[in-house]
Amino acid sequence: MFNNLSEKLDKALHTLKGHGKITEVNVAETLKEVRRALLDADVNFKIAKEFTKTVQKKALGQDVLTTLNPGQLMVKLVKDELTELMGGDTVGINLGGSPTVILMSGLQGSGKTTFSGKLANYLKTKKSKQVLLVGCDVYRPAAINQLRVVGEQIGVEVYAEEGNQNPVEISQNAIKHAKANGKNVVIIDTAGRLAVDEEMMTEISNIHKAVSPQETLFVVDSMTGQDAVNTAKAFNDVLNFDGVVLTKLDGDTRGGAALSIKSVVDKPIKFIGTGEKMDAIDVFHPSRMADRILGMGDVVSLVERAQEQYDEEEARKLQKKIAKNQFGFDDFLNQINQIKKMGSMKDLVGMIPGAGKALKDVDIDDDAFKGIEAIIHSMTPAERSTPSMINASRKKRIAKGSGTSVQEVNQLMKQFDQMSKMMKMMQGGGGRKMMQMMKGMR
């Protein structure tokens, strides 16, 4: 996420991070590099220029040159300004109304239909809402089919009308259907085009007037940079939407859209899409994103994700097993599955301070545990519960069954043994103590 921008900003600020002498001249030179990094990330020139001008003014106003740690203060000023640039405060979704009507807008290919499903899943699982997805793309039969597949995947009803070419009528009928069937959120997926055109804008404007949504969200592909910002402006002029959704932030995103869009349309970024899975959706926090861009990680989001998967009853059972030296490979497998549920490995690594920079050239994919899982699945139930019984001949059989080598099996056994000892040492507080420590980091 924003790897290129992070790297360039880190290089620009590197000379100021030490305790050496800092002058107005090298502050100006550094901020020139910061501006260049922003422009390379496809940030609007005017915004990039204003950004560095503001940071420079604040730096000189706060006597950065004479402070004990001038470099650190400069990084903080850049971080604070990045936060403001992206909106400052976190803005949640409006769930008023009975039912709440959410209108999705955006160009074709922006990830609108997929995100409609993600939002439905988020509201269903995190907010306990009864959601209805509505297919209003009457031009592409594949769009309705895609929405149905998504709805089936997350267990959410999809409303569509075969043969009806009037999206205003469909959306109004869908709201009546929602009221009659106990649905308290209606998400309307509208038609997209390859480019902004008058017909498209008239249509979505008519839907907007007819259903009076509590939330109108503009979905944009974050990889399109400055083009995304221009499109957002065109939509906002017609719809006066409530917030922005940035999709595909897990790709090679330059960052221009995230850093420019708030300044141009003066609307908050409310959500981001961070992967292909239906749970790959995050509320957008400007301050946390600024931390990530500057390589500081995002410990708070990491802790929140861990807490979502944290089961106190399971933790108690695990504690007892560790105390009795009964921690086995089945338990290890359960821990791996808990981590996998937290999101993509690349995204999780990016949340660990310094890890993104240290592992920038390492390809981390979601199959990172594949080899380990194959080895464990090749063990018998008895071997998984009592790892000490795994001797040389058993290791050969396990390696053959998992398509790995004996060396890889030995390596896993060694790592497992080290982890078991570490968990035993932590037994004083176990998983609960660990979670309390993590909460303290918030």
C-alpha positions in Angstrom: 0.0 0.0 0.0 1.6 3.2 -1.2 5.0 1.5 -1.2 6.6 3.9 -3.8 5.4 7.0 -2.0 6.5 5.6 1.4 10.0 4.9 0.0 10.4 8.3 -1.6 9.2 10.2 1.5 11.5 8.1 3.7 14.5 9.1 1.4 13.4 12.8 1.5 13.2 12.9 5.3 16.2 10.6 5.9 18.7 13.5 6.3 16.6 15.2 8.9 15.9 12.1 11.0 19.3 12.1 12.7 20.6 14.6 15.3 22.8 16.5 13.0 22.6 20.2 12.4 19.6 21.3 10.4 19.3 24.6 8.5 16.6 26.5 6.7 18.4 25.5 3.5 18.3 21.7 4.0 14.7 21.9 5.3 13.8 23.6 2.0 15.7 21.0 0.0 14.0 18.2 1.9 10.5 19.6 1.3 11.4 20.0 -2.4 12.0 16.3 -2.4 8.8 15.7 -0.5 6.9 17.7 -3.1 8.6 15.7 -5.9 7.5 12.4 -4.1 3.9 13.7 -3.9 3.9 14.7 -7.6 5.3 11.2 -8.6 2.4 9.7 -6.6 0.1 11.6 -9.0 -1.0 14.2 -6.4 -2.3 17.5 -7.9 0.5 20.0 -8.3 -1.3 22.8 -6.5 -2.1 20.5 -3.6 1.5 19.2 -3.4 2.9 22.8 -3.5 0.4 24.0 -0.8 1.3 20.9 1.3 5.0 21.6 1.4 4.5 25.4 1.9 2.3 24.7 5.0 4.8 22.2 6.5 7.7 24.7 5.9 5.7 27.5 7.6 4.9 25.3 10.6 8.5 24.1 10.8 9.9 27.6 11.0 7.1 28.7 13.3 7.8 26.0 15.8 11.6 26.6 15.8 12.3 23.1 14.5 15.9 24.1 13.8 16.7 24.5 17.5 14.8 21.6 19.0 16.6 18.6 20.5 15.3 16.2 17.8 14.5 18.4 14.8 14.3 15.5 12.4 11.6 13.7 14.5 9.6 16.9 14.8 9.8 17.4 11.0 8.4 13.9 10.5 5.6 14.6 12.9 4.7 17.8 11.0 4.6 15.9 7.7 2.5 13.2 9.3 0.1 15.7 10.8 -0.2 17.5 7.4 -0.8 14.2 5.6 -3.5 13.4 8.1 -5.2 16.8 7.4 -4.8 16.3 3.7 -6.7 13.0 3.8 -9.5 14.5 5.9 -8.3 14.8 9.5 -11.0 12.9 11.4 -12.5 9.5 10.8 -16.0 9.9 9.4 -18.4 7.0 9.9 -21.4 5.9 7.7 -24.8 7.3 8.4 -27.2 4.5 9.3 -30.3 6.6 10.0 -33.5 6.1 8.2 -36.0 3.1 8.1 -34.6 1.5 6.1 -31.2 3.1 5.6 -30.7 3.6 1.9 -27.1 3.6 0.5 -26.6 4.6 -3.1 -23.4 3.4 -4.8 -22.0 5.5 -7.7 -18.9 5.3 -9.8 -17.5 4.3 -13.2 -17.5 0.8 -14.6 -14.5 -1.2 -13.4 -14.0 0.8 -10.2 -15.0 -2.2 -8.1 -18.5 -0.8 -7.3 -20.4 -4.1 -7.4 -17.8 -6.0 -5.4 -17.6 -3.2 -2.8 -21.4 -3.2 -2.5 -21.1 -6.8 -1.4 -18.2 -6.0 1.0 -20.3 -3.2 2.6 -23.3 -5.5 2.9 -21.1 -8.1 4.6 -19.6 -5.5 6.9 -23.0 -4.1 7.9 -24.4 -7.6 8.4 -21.4 -9.0 10.5 -20.2 -5.9 12.3 -23.4 -3.9 12.7 -25.9 -6.8 12.9 -28.0 -5.3 10.0 -30.5 -7.0 7.7 -29.2 -6.0 4.3 -30.8 -6.0 0.9 -28.6 -5.6 -2.2 -30.3 -4.0 -5.3 -29.2 -4.5 -8.8 -29.9 -1.4 -10.9 -27.5 -1.9 -13.7 -30.1 -2.6 -16.4 -27.5 -2.5 -19.3 -25.2 -5.3 -18.3 -26.9 -8.7 -17.4 -23.4 -9.8 -16.1 -23.6 -7.0 -13.4 -26.8 -8.5 -12.0 -25.3 -12.0 -12.1 -22.2 -10.8 -10.4 -24.3 -9.2 -7.6 -26.2 -12.4 -7.2 -23.0 -14.4 -6.8 -21.7 -11.9 -4.3 -25.0 -12.0 -2.4 -25.0 -15.8 -2.3 -21.4 -15.8 -1.0 -22.2 -13.5 2.0 -25.7 -14.8 2.6 -27.5 -11.5 1.6 -30.7 -11.2 -0.5 -30.4 -9.6 -3.9 -33.3 -7.7 -5.4 -33.5 -7.5 -9.2 -36.3 -7.2 -11.8 -35.8 -9.2 -15.0 -37.1 -7.2 -18.0 -37.5 -3.9 -16.2 -35.3 -1.3 -17.8 -36.3 1.5 -15.4 -33.7 1.7 -12.6 -35.7 4.4 -10.7 -38.7 2.1 -10.6 -36.5 -0.9 -9.5 -34.9 1.1 -6.7 -38.3 2.3 -5.4 -39.8 -1.2 -5.6 -36.7 -2.6 -3.8 -37.3 -0.2 -0.8 -40.9 -1.3 -0.6 -39.7 -5.0 -0.6 -37.2 -4.2 2.1 -39.8 -2.6 4.4 -42.2 -5.6 3.8 -39.4 -8.1 4.6 -37.7 -6.6 7.6 -34.6 -5.3 5.9 -33.1 -2.2 7.6 -30.4 -1.4 5.1 -30.8 -1.2 1.3 -27.6 -0.9 -0.9 -28.4 0.2 -4.5 -25.7 -0.8 -7.0 -26.1 1.5 -10.0 -24.9 1.2 -13.6 -21.4 2.4 -14.4 -19.9 3.6 -17.7 -16.4 3.6 -19.1 -16.4 7.4 -18.9 -18.6 10.1 -17.5 -21.5 10.9 -19.8 -24.7 12.9 -19.6 -27.0 10.0 -19.9 -25.3 8.2 -16.9 -25.4 11.4 -14.8 -29.1 12.0 -15.5 -30.0 8.5 -14.6 -28.2 8.3 -11.3 -29.4 11.8 -10.4 -33.0 10.6 -11.0 -32.4 7.6 -8.8 -31.0 9.9 -6.1 -34.0 12.2 -6.2 -36.4 9.3 -6.1 -35.0 7.3 -3.1 -33.4 10.2 -1.0 -30.6 8.0 0.3 -29.1 8.5 3.7 -25.7 7.8 2.2 -24.4 8.3 -1.4 -21.0 6.8 -1.8 -18.6 7.4 -4.7 -16.5 4.3 -5.5 -13.2 4.9 -7.1 -10.3 2.7 -8.3 -7.3 4.1 -6.3 -4.9 3.0 -9.0 -6.2 5.6 -11.4 -4.6 8.5 -9.5 -5.4 12.0 -10.7 -8.1 10.7 -13.1 -10.0 9.4 -10.1 -10.1 12.9 -8.6 -11.4 14.5 -11.8 -14.1 11.8 -12.0 -15.0 12.4 -8.3 -15.5 16.1 -9.0 -17.8 15.4 -12.0 -20.0 13.0 -9.8 -20.0 15.4 -6.9 -21.2 18.3 -9.0 -24.3 16.2 -9.9 -24.9 14.1 -6.7 -23.3 16.1 -3.9 -22.3 12.7 -2.5 -21.5 12.0 1.2 -18.3 10.1 1.0 -15.7 8.3 -1.0 -14.7 4.7 -1.2 -11.2 3.8 -2.4 -10.9 0.3 -3.9 -7.9 -1.8 -4.9 -5.6 -0.3 -2.2 -3.8 -3.7 -2.1 -2.4 -3.1 -5.5 0.5 -0.9 -6.6 -1.3 2.2 -5.6 0.5 5.5 -6.3 -1.5 7.4 -3.7 -2.7 10.4 -5.7 -6.4 9.7 -5.2 -6.2 9.2 -1.4 -4.1 12.4 -1.0 -5.9 14.7 -3.4 -9.6 13.7 -3.3 -10.6 15.4 0.0 -9.0 18.7 -1.1 -10.8 18.7 -4.4 -14.3 17.6 -3.5 -14.3 18.3 0.3 -15.9 15.0 1.0 -14.4 12.4 3.4 -13.0 9.0 2.4 -15.1 6.6 4.4 -14.0 3.2 3.4 -11.1 1.4 1.7 -11.0 -1.9 -0.1 -7.9 -3.9 0.7 -8.2 -7.1 -1.2 -10.5 -9.4 -3.2 -12.2 -11.3 -0.2 -15.5 -10.1 1.1 -14.1 -9.1 4.4 -11.3 -7.0 2.8 -12.9 -3.7 3.8 -11.7 -1.1 6.4 -13.1 2.1 7.8 -10.7 4.8 6.6 -8.7 6.5 9.4 -6.6 9.4 8.0 -4.2 9.4 10.9 -3.5 5.7 10.7 -3.0 5.9 6.9 -0.5 8.8 7.4 1.4 6.6 9.8 1.5 3.8 7.2 2.6 6.1 4.4 5.5 7.2 6.6 6.5 3.7 7.5 5.3 3.9 11.1 2.9 1.0 10.7 -0.7 0.8 12.1 -0.6 -1.0 15.4 -4.1 0.1 16.4 -5.7 -1.5 13.3 -3.7 -4.6 13.8 -4.9 -4.9 17.4 -8.5 -4.3 16.3 -8.3 -7.1 13.8 -6.7 -9.4 16.4 -9.5 -8.6 18.8 -12.1 -9.4 16.3 -10.7 -12.9 16.0 -10.0 -13.3 19.7 -12.2 -15.9 21.5 -11.8 -15.8 25.3 -13.2 -19.3 25.7 -10.7 -20.7 23.2 -7.9 -18.8 24.8 -8.7 -20.4 28.2 -8.7 -23.9 26.7 -5.4 -23.0 25.0 -3.9 -21.8 28.3 -4.8 -25.1 30.0 -3.2 -27.1 27.2 0.0 -25.0 27.4 0.2 -25.4 31.2 -0.1 -29.2 30.8 2.4 -29.3 27.8 -0.5 -30.5 25.6 -0.1 -27.8 22.9 -0.2 -29.7 19.6 -0.1 -29.1 15.9 -3.9 -29.0 15.7 -3.8 -26.0 18.1 -1.0 -24.5 16.0 -3.2 -24.9 12.9 -6.0 -23.1 14.7 -3.7 -20.2 15.4 -2.7 -20.0 11.7 -6.4 -19.9 10.7 -7.0 -17.1 13.2 -4.2 -15.1 11.6 -5.5 -15.8 8.1 -8.9 -14.4 9.1 -7.3 -11.1 10.0 -6.7 -10.3 6.3 -4.0 -10.5 3.6 -0.5 -11.1 4.8 0.9 -8.2 2.8 -1.6 -5.9 4.5 -0.9 -7.2 8.0 2.9 -6.8 7.5 2.3 -3.2 6.4 0.7 -2.6 9.8 3.8 -3.6 11.7 6.1 -0.5 12.3 9.2 -0.8 10.1 8.3 -4.2 8.7 7.1 -2.8 5.3 10.5 -1.2 4.8 12.5 -4.2 6.0 10.5 -6.6 3.8 9.9 -4.3 0.8 11.6 -6.7 -1.7 10.1 -9.8 -0.2 7.0 -11.2 -1.9 4.5 -12.0 0.8 1.4 -13.7 -0.5 -1.7 -15.3 1.1 -0.2 -18.7 0.5 2.6 -18.0 3.1 1.3 -20.8 5.4 0.6 -23.3 2.6 3.7 -25.4 3.1 3.2 -25.5 6.9 -0.5 -26.5 6.5 0.5 -29.3 4.1 3.0 -30.7 6.5 0.5 -30.7 9.4 -2.3 -32.2 7.3 0.1 -35.0 6.4 0.5 -36.0 10.1 -1.8 -38.5 11.8 -4.2 -37.3 14.5 -1.9 -38.9 17.1 1.2 -37.1 15.7 -0.6 -33.8 15.7 -1.6 -34.1 19.4 1.7 -35.6 20.5 4.5 -34.1 18.4 7.2 -35.8 20.5 6.4 -39.1 18.9 7.4 -37.9 15.4 10.7 -39.8 14.7 12.9 -40.0 11.6 10.8 -42.5 9.7 7.6 -40.6 10.5 9.3 -37.4 9.2 10.1 -39.1 5.9 6.5 -40.2 5.5 5.2 -36.7 6.4 7.6 -35.1 3.9 6.5 -37.4 1.2 2.8 -36.9 1.9 3.1 -33.1 2.0 5.3 -32.8 -1.1 8.1 -31.2 1.0 11.5 -32.3 2.2 12.6 -33.8 5.5 14.6 -30.6 6.1 11.4 -28.5 5.9 9.6 -30.9 8.3 12.6 -30.6 10.7 12.5 -26.8 10.4 8.8 -26.7 11.3 9.3 -29.1 14.2 12.1 -26.8 15.5 10.0 -23.6 15.1 7.0 -25.3 16.8 9.2 -26.4 19.7 10.6 -22.9 20.2 7.1 -21.4 20.0 5.8 -23.9 22.6 8.6 -23.0 25.0 7.9 -19.3 24.5 4.2 -19.8 25.2 5.1 -21.8 28.3 7.2 -18.9 29.5 4.4 -16.5 29.0 2.0 -18.7 30.9 1.7 -16.2 33.8 -0.8 -14.3 31.8 -1.4 -16.3 28.7 -3.4 -15.1 25.8 -5.4 -12.7 27.9 -2.3 -10.9 29.2 -1.0 -10.6 25.7 -4.3 -9.0 24.6 -4.1 -6.6 27.5 -0.6 -5.6 26.5 -1.9 -5.1 22.9 -4.8 -3.0 24.2 -2.3 -0.8 26.1 -0.6 0.0 22.8 -3.8 1.7 21.5 
